[in-house]
């Protein structure tokens, strides 16, 4: 549900993220596995009575998510990973969250990169396609990996994991370079900063000030253009 959490935060505050890398996100319930409305209604009627009952039928996620058998067994031996059926209340909350995210896919406006294995049976690749097609983002990318399962970054053979991380790093690196160029272009020159700061930050070749020397301030203050990426710090 990491993808769903990221999208919910973005919906609450569109400026919260500069961008997102979404690996097999569960942002919509596939029609192939969506429970019948009657079943949901019945379970909802008893969720407050038996919230912890493990009565929701599910397949073994570890067997379905981790393709590499050695890595799969390592995951299965990890005692910190919950491996039982989901409790009723948990399953219904996951369903409600997914439906809520699905209804707001068109509101997604941040840059994002979706990666999904075409052989994923945990979250349907069609879910990622739906996000890509509906999102309002001007900068959006999707890559589907033939034959790969759900655990792209941990459950695939090493050469597949390397390929996935290489794609992620390349996507981030390209946008980091663009961001740095934008930051450099928008930085305020020292002279302009001096003017804005009332002449307190004197240039190196300026005559000495007749005022008595001041003790350097412990902190600094921001001056220059508005915006967190465009601030230049001037010290007293």
C-alpha positions as CSV (number, residue, x, y, z in Angstrom):
1,X,0.0,0.0,0.0
2,X,3.0,2.3,-0.2
3,X,1.8,3.7,-3.6
4,X,-1.7,4.3,-2.1
5,X,-0.2,6.2,0.9
6,X,2.0,8.3,-1.5
7,X,-1.0,9.2,-3.6
8,X,-3.2,10.0,-0.6
9,X,-0.6,12.4,0.7
10,X,-0.4,14.0,-2.7
11,X,-4.1,14.4,-2.8
12,X,-4.1,16.1,0.6
13,X,-1.2,18.4,-0.4
14,X,-0.2,18.5,-4.1
15,X,3.1,20.1,-3.1
16,X,4.0,17.4,-0.6
17,X,6.1,15.4,-3.1
18,X,8.3,16.7,-5.9
19,X,7.7,13.4,-7.7
20,X,7.2,9.7,-7.0
21,X,8.5,6.3,-8.1
22,X,5.7,3.8,-7.8
23,X,6.6,0.1,-7.9
24,X,3.6,-2.1,-8.6
25,X,1.2,0.3,-6.8
26,X,-2.1,-0.8,-5.4
27,X,-4.1,2.3,-6.3
28,X,-7.1,0.5,-7.6
29,X,-8.8,-2.9,-7.0
30,X,-8.7,-4.9,-10.2
31,X,-12.0,-6.0,-11.5
32,X,-10.6,-9.6,-11.6
33,X,-10.4,-9.7,-7.8
34,X,-12.9,-7.1,-6.6
35,X,-15.4,-8.8,-4.2
36,X,-19.1,-8.8,-5.0
37,X,-21.0,-5.9,-3.5
38,X,-23.2,-8.3,-1.6
39,X,-20.1,-9.8,0.1
40,X,-18.8,-6.4,1.0
41,X,-22.1,-5.4,2.5
42,X,-22.3,-8.6,4.6
43,X,-18.8,-8.2,5.9
44,X,-19.3,-4.6,6.7
45,X,-22.3,-5.5,8.9
46,X,-20.1,-7.6,11.2
47,X,-16.8,-5.8,11.0
48,X,-17.3,-4.1,14.4
49,X,-18.4,-7.4,16.0
50,X,-15.5,-9.6,14.7
51,X,-12.9,-7.1,13.5
52,X,-9.9,-9.4,14.2
53,X,-11.3,-12.6,12.6
54,X,-9.2,-13.9,9.8
55,X,-12.0,-14.9,7.5
56,X,-11.0,-13.1,4.3
57,X,-9.9,-15.7,1.7
58,X,-6.6,-14.7,0.2
59,X,-3.8,-16.5,-1.6
60,X,-0.3,-16.8,-0.3
61,X,1.2,-13.4,-1.2
62,X,4.8,-14.5,-0.7
63,X,4.4,-17.3,-3.2
64,X,2.9,-14.9,-5.7
65,X,5.2,-11.9,-5.2
66,X,8.7,-13.4,-5.0
67,X,9.9,-15.1,-8.2
68,X,13.4,-16.1,-7.0
69,X,12.9,-19.3,-4.9
70,X,15.9,-18.6,-2.6
71,X,14.7,-15.0,-1.9
72,X,11.2,-16.3,-1.4
73,X,12.4,-18.7,1.4
74,X,14.4,-16.0,3.0
75,X,11.3,-13.8,3.2
76,X,9.2,-16.7,4.5
77,X,11.7,-17.2,7.4
78,X,11.5,-13.6,8.4
79,X,9.4,-13.6,11.6
80,X,8.7,-9.9,11.3
81,X,6.6,-10.4,8.2
82,X,2.9,-11.1,8.7
83,X,2.1,-14.2,6.7
84,X,-1.5,-15.1,7.9
85,X,-4.8,-14.1,6.3
86,X,-5.7,-10.4,6.8
87,X,-8.1,-9.6,9.6
88,X,-11.6,-8.6,8.6
89,X,-11.3,-4.9,9.6
90,X,-7.9,-4.6,7.9
91,X,-9.2,-6.1,4.7
92,X,-12.1,-3.7,4.6
93,X,-10.0,-0.7,5.3
94,X,-7.6,-1.7,2.4
95,X,-10.6,-2.0,0.1
96,X,-12.0,1.4,1.1
97,X,-8.6,3.1,0.7
98,X,-8.2,1.6,-2.7
99,X,-11.6,2.7,-3.8
100,X,-10.9,6.2,-2.5
101,X,-7.6,6.4,-4.4
102,X,-9.2,5.0,-7.5
103,X,-11.8,7.8,-7.5
104,X,-9.2,10.5,-7.5
105,X,-6.6,9.2,-10.0
106,X,-7.4,12.1,-12.3
107,X,-6.3,14.5,-9.6
108,X,-2.7,13.2,-9.7
109,X,-0.5,16.0,-11.0
110,X,3.0,15.3,-9.7
111,X,5.7,13.7,-11.9
112,X,5.8,10.0,-11.5
113,X,7.4,6.8,-12.8
114,X,5.4,3.6,-12.6
115,X,7.2,0.2,-12.8
116,X,5.1,-3.0,-12.9
117,X,5.8,-6.6,-13.8
118,X,3.5,-7.9,-16.5
119,X,3.3,-11.3,-14.7
120,X,2.2,-9.7,-11.4
121,X,-0.7,-11.5,-9.9
122,X,-0.7,-9.5,-6.6
123,X,-1.6,-6.2,-8.1
124,X,-2.9,-6.2,-11.7
125,X,-0.7,-4.2,-14.2
126,X,-4.0,-2.8,-15.6
127,X,-4.2,-0.8,-12.3
128,X,-0.9,0.9,-13.2
129,X,-2.1,1.6,-16.7
130,X,-5.3,3.2,-15.3
131,X,-3.2,5.5,-13.2
132,X,-1.0,6.4,-16.1
133,X,-3.9,7.1,-18.4
134,X,-6.1,9.1,-16.0
135,X,-3.5,11.2,-14.2
136,X,-3.3,14.8,-15.1
137,X,0.5,14.9,-14.7
138,X,2.5,16.4,-17.5
139,X,5.5,14.3,-16.6
140,X,4.5,10.7,-16.3
141,X,6.3,7.5,-17.3
142,X,5.3,3.8,-17.1
143,X,7.4,0.8,-17.8
144,X,6.1,-2.8,-17.8
145,X,8.5,-5.7,-17.4
146,X,7.6,-8.8,-19.4
147,X,7.7,-12.0,-17.2
148,X,8.4,-10.2,-14.0
149,X,6.3,-10.6,-10.8
150,X,5.2,-8.3,-8.0
151,X,8.5,-8.0,-6.1
152,X,10.5,-6.1,-8.7
153,X,13.1,-4.7,-6.2
154,X,13.5,-7.8,-4.0
155,X,11.9,-10.9,-5.4
156,X,13.3,-11.2,-8.9
157,X,16.7,-12.7,-9.9
158,X,19.6,-10.3,-9.4
159,X,19.9,-9.3,-13.0
160,X,16.2,-8.3,-13.1
161,X,16.6,-6.3,-9.8
162,X,19.6,-4.5,-11.3
163,X,17.6,-3.6,-14.4
164,X,14.8,-2.2,-12.3
165,X,17.0,-0.1,-10.1
166,X,19.0,1.1,-13.1
167,X,15.7,2.5,-14.6
168,X,14.8,4.1,-11.3
169,X,18.2,5.8,-10.9
170,X,18.1,7.0,-14.5
171,X,14.7,8.5,-14.1
172,X,15.7,10.3,-10.8
173,X,19.1,11.4,-12.2
174,X,17.6,13.0,-15.3
175,X,15.1,15.0,-13.2
176,X,17.8,15.9,-10.6
177,X,20.0,17.4,-13.3
178,X,17.0,19.4,-14.6
179,X,16.2,20.7,-11.1
180,X,19.8,21.7,-10.5
181,X,19.9,23.7,-13.7
182,X,16.7,25.4,-12.8
183,X,18.1,26.2,-9.4
184,X,21.3,27.7,-10.8
185,X,19.3,29.8,-13.3
186,X,17.1,31.3,-10.6
187,X,19.8,32.0,-7.9
188,X,20.1,35.6,-7.0
189,X,23.6,37.2,-7.5
190,X,25.5,38.3,-4.4
191,X,25.1,42.0,-5.3
192,X,21.4,41.6,-5.7
193,X,21.2,39.8,-2.4
194,X,23.3,42.6,-0.8
195,X,20.8,45.2,-2.0
196,X,17.8,43.2,-0.8
197,X,19.5,42.8,2.6
198,X,20.0,46.5,3.1
199,X,23.7,46.6,2.3
200,X,24.7,44.5,5.4
201,X,26.6,41.9,3.4
202,X,29.4,44.1,1.9
203,X,31.3,43.2,-1.2
204,X,35.0,42.2,-0.7
205,X,36.2,45.4,-2.5
206,X,33.9,47.8,-0.7
207,X,35.5,50.4,1.7
208,X,35.5,49.5,5.4
209,X,32.3,50.5,7.2
210,X,32.7,53.3,9.8
211,X,30.4,51.4,12.1
212,X,31.9,49.4,15.0
213,X,32.2,45.7,14.2
214,X,29.3,43.6,15.1
215,X,29.3,40.1,16.5
216,X,28.5,37.5,13.9
217,X,25.0,36.2,14.2
218,X,24.7,32.5,15.1
219,X,22.1,31.9,12.3
220,X,21.3,33.4,9.0
221,X,18.3,34.8,7.2
222,X,16.8,34.1,3.8
223,X,16.6,36.7,1.1
224,X,16.1,36.5,-2.7
225,X,13.3,35.0,-4.7
226,X,10.4,33.3,-3.1
227,X,10.3,29.5,-3.0
228,X,12.3,26.9,-1.1
229,X,14.4,26.0,-4.1
230,X,15.3,29.6,-4.9
231,X,16.4,31.0,-1.6
232,X,20.0,32.3,-1.1
233,X,21.3,32.6,2.4
234,X,23.1,35.8,3.5
235,X,24.8,36.1,6.9
236,X,25.1,39.1,9.0
